[in-house]
Amino acid sequence: MAFLVAMCSAVAVVVLAVHWVYRWRNPRCSIGKLPPGSMGLPLLGETMQFFSPNATFDVSPFIKDRIKRYGPVFRTSLVGLPVVVSTDPELNRFVFQQEGRLFESWYPETFTEIFGRRNVGSLHGFMYKYLKSLVLKLFGPESLKDLLLRDVETAACANLSSWSRLSSIELKEATSNLTFFLPDAFLPVSDYLTLLFTDDI
């Protein structure tokens, strides 16, 4: 009798585990259909593959592999949470345009624990719009144009004037130097860096 109870318990545990793994790998969606993808291991998902180091400045091999296998939109599980990843420019544009209407920005719990519950990324609605307009007012293209255009023009004119006195100039080198030192018109650059990067010119 004890053997029968142990056997039934073991079968029940195996059935529950298989059912749980199946539900993990094939999550249900109440509206529409989920994109193709893999949920990885239960709880861990594909977190280890996502965060594994790589020696490329290009798109992560994790993303490249999933795009090749599933297409530009795929599902996965990262840091224990099911997510849909989109690398499709049109879809991403639509999502950003509908921010606050059809979509709402969201960050994992660990993000809010590190940066606090009232960080800029966690704000929605009126406060989000207010902060966005404030940041654009301070650092948007119009304010930067008003703030920096005069200084940039002065620096560019000074460089053009110094070039006009030379018999010939190496255009690529001169323009790269101008581009590199243009921020000096509005941002202080240390003397050490100036010496370091102008020594052989």
C-alpha positions as CSV (number, residue, x, y, z in Angstrom):
1,M,0.0,0.0,0.0
2,A,2.8,2.4,0.9
3,F,4.5,1.6,-2.4
4,L,1.3,2.4,-4.3
5,V,1.0,5.8,-2.5
6,A,4.6,6.6,-3.2
7,M,4.2,5.7,-6.8
8,C,1.0,7.8,-7.2
9,S,2.8,10.7,-5.5
10,A,5.8,10.4,-7.8
11,V,3.5,10.2,-10.9
12,A,1.5,13.3,-9.7
13,V,4.8,15.3,-9.1
14,V,6.1,14.3,-12.6
15,V,2.7,15.2,-14.3
16,L,2.6,18.6,-12.4
17,A,6.3,19.3,-13.3
18,V,5.7,18.5,-17.0
19,H,2.5,20.5,-17.0
20,W,4.3,23.5,-15.4
21,V,7.2,23.3,-17.9
22,Y,4.7,23.0,-20.8
23,R,2.8,26.1,-19.5
24,W,6.1,28.0,-19.1
25,R,7.3,27.2,-22.6
26,N,3.9,27.9,-24.2
27,P,2.4,30.9,-22.3
28,R,-1.2,31.8,-23.1
29,C,-2.2,35.2,-24.4
30,S,-5.8,36.5,-23.7
31,I,-5.7,38.8,-26.7
32,G,-4.3,37.8,-30.0
33,K,-1.3,35.5,-30.6
34,L,2.2,35.6,-29.1
35,P,5.1,35.8,-31.6
36,P,7.4,32.8,-32.0
37,G,10.3,32.3,-29.6
38,S,11.7,30.3,-26.7
39,M,11.1,30.8,-23.0
40,G,14.3,29.0,-22.1
41,L,14.7,27.3,-18.7
42,P,11.9,27.7,-16.1
43,L,12.6,30.8,-13.8
44,L,15.9,31.6,-15.4
45,G,14.6,31.9,-19.0
46,E,17.3,33.0,-21.4
47,T,18.9,35.5,-19.0
48,M,22.3,33.9,-19.0
49,Q,22.5,33.9,-22.8
50,F,21.3,37.5,-23.0
51,F,23.8,38.8,-20.5
52,S,26.8,36.6,-21.6
53,P,29.7,38.9,-22.6
54,N,30.7,39.2,-26.3
55,A,33.5,41.0,-28.1
56,T,31.4,42.9,-30.6
57,F,30.2,46.5,-31.0
58,D,27.4,45.3,-33.3
59,V,24.1,43.9,-32.3
60,S,24.3,41.2,-29.6
61,P,24.8,37.6,-30.9
62,F,21.8,36.7,-28.7
63,I,19.5,39.1,-30.6
64,K,21.1,38.2,-34.0
65,D,20.5,34.4,-33.4
66,R,16.8,35.0,-32.4
67,I,16.2,37.2,-35.4
68,K,17.6,34.5,-37.7
69,R,15.5,31.8,-36.0
70,Y,12.2,33.6,-35.2
71,G,12.2,36.9,-37.2
72,P,12.3,40.5,-36.0
73,V,9.7,40.1,-33.3
74,F,10.1,37.2,-30.8
75,R,9.2,36.2,-27.3
76,T,11.7,35.2,-24.6
77,S,12.1,35.3,-20.8
78,L,14.6,37.6,-19.2
79,V,15.3,38.0,-15.5
80,G,12.4,35.7,-14.7
81,L,9.8,37.7,-16.7
82,P,8.2,36.9,-20.0
83,V,8.9,39.6,-22.6
84,V,8.4,40.3,-26.3
85,V,11.4,41.7,-28.1
86,S,11.0,43.8,-31.2
87,T,13.8,44.7,-33.6
88,D,11.3,45.9,-36.3
89,P,11.7,49.6,-36.9
90,E,8.1,50.1,-37.9
91,L,6.7,48.3,-34.9
92,N,9.1,50.2,-32.5
93,R,8.1,53.5,-34.1
94,F,4.4,52.6,-33.6
95,V,5.0,51.6,-29.9
96,F,6.8,54.9,-29.2
97,Q,4.1,56.9,-30.9
98,Q,1.4,55.2,-28.8
99,E,3.3,55.6,-25.5
100,G,0.7,56.4,-22.8
101,R,-2.2,55.4,-25.0
102,L,-1.9,51.8,-26.1
103,F,1.5,51.1,-24.5
104,E,3.0,52.1,-21.2
105,S,6.7,52.0,-20.4
106,W,7.6,49.5,-17.8
107,Y,10.8,48.3,-16.1
108,P,11.6,45.2,-14.1
109,E,11.3,45.3,-10.3
110,T,15.1,45.2,-9.9
111,F,15.3,48.5,-12.0
112,T,12.9,50.2,-9.6
113,E,14.8,48.8,-6.6
114,I,18.1,50.3,-7.9
115,F,16.8,53.7,-9.1
116,G,13.8,54.2,-6.8
117,R,10.1,54.1,-7.4
118,R,10.0,57.8,-8.4
119,N,12.7,57.7,-11.1
120,V,11.9,59.4,-14.4
121,G,11.6,56.0,-16.2
122,S,8.8,54.9,-13.9
123,L,6.6,58.0,-14.3
124,H,3.4,57.9,-16.4
125,G,0.7,60.3,-17.5
126,F,0.9,64.0,-16.5
127,M,4.2,63.8,-14.6
128,Y,5.9,62.0,-17.5
129,K,4.6,64.6,-20.0
130,Y,5.7,67.5,-17.7
131,L,9.2,66.1,-17.2
132,K,9.6,65.4,-20.9
133,S,8.6,68.9,-21.8
134,L,11.0,70.3,-19.2
135,V,13.9,68.2,-20.5
136,L,13.1,69.2,-24.1
137,K,12.9,72.8,-23.0
138,L,16.4,72.6,-21.5
139,F,18.1,70.2,-23.8
140,G,15.9,70.1,-26.9
141,P,17.1,71.2,-30.4
142,E,15.6,74.7,-30.2
143,S,17.2,75.6,-26.9
144,L,20.6,74.0,-27.9
145,K,20.5,75.9,-31.1
146,D,19.9,79.2,-29.3
147,L,22.6,78.4,-26.7
148,L,25.3,76.9,-28.9
149,L,24.9,78.2,-32.4
150,R,26.8,81.5,-31.8
151,D,29.7,79.7,-30.1
152,V,30.0,77.0,-32.8
153,E,29.9,79.7,-35.5
154,T,32.6,81.7,-33.8
155,A,34.8,78.6,-33.5
156,A,34.2,77.5,-37.1
157,C,35.0,81.0,-38.4
158,A,38.2,81.2,-36.4
159,N,39.3,77.8,-37.9
160,L,38.4,78.9,-41.4
161,S,40.3,82.1,-40.9
162,S,43.4,80.3,-39.8
163,W,43.1,77.8,-42.7
164,S,42.9,80.7,-45.2
165,R,46.4,81.9,-44.2
166,L,48.0,78.5,-45.0
167,S,49.3,77.7,-48.5
168,S,47.6,74.2,-48.3
169,I,45.8,72.1,-45.7
170,E,45.1,68.4,-45.3
171,L,41.3,68.6,-45.4
172,K,40.5,65.4,-43.6
173,E,42.9,66.1,-40.7
174,A,41.8,69.7,-40.5
175,T,38.1,68.9,-40.4
176,S,38.5,66.1,-37.9
177,N,40.5,68.5,-35.6
178,L,37.7,71.1,-36.0
179,T,35.1,68.5,-35.1
180,F,37.1,67.2,-32.2
181,F,37.7,70.6,-30.7
182,L,34.4,72.2,-31.6
183,P,32.9,71.3,-28.2
184,D,35.7,73.4,-26.6
185,A,33.6,76.4,-27.6
186,F,31.0,75.5,-25.0
187,L,32.6,72.7,-22.9
188,P,35.9,73.0,-21.0
189,V,38.5,70.6,-22.3
190,S,41.5,69.9,-20.0
191,D,44.9,71.2,-21.1
192,Y,46.3,67.6,-20.8
193,L,43.8,66.3,-23.4
194,T,44.6,69.2,-25.7
195,L,48.3,68.6,-25.4
196,L,47.8,64.8,-25.8
197,F,45.8,65.1,-29.0
198,T,47.6,68.0,-30.7
199,D,51.2,67.0,-30.0
200,D,51.8,65.5,-33.5
201,I,49.6,67.9,-35.6
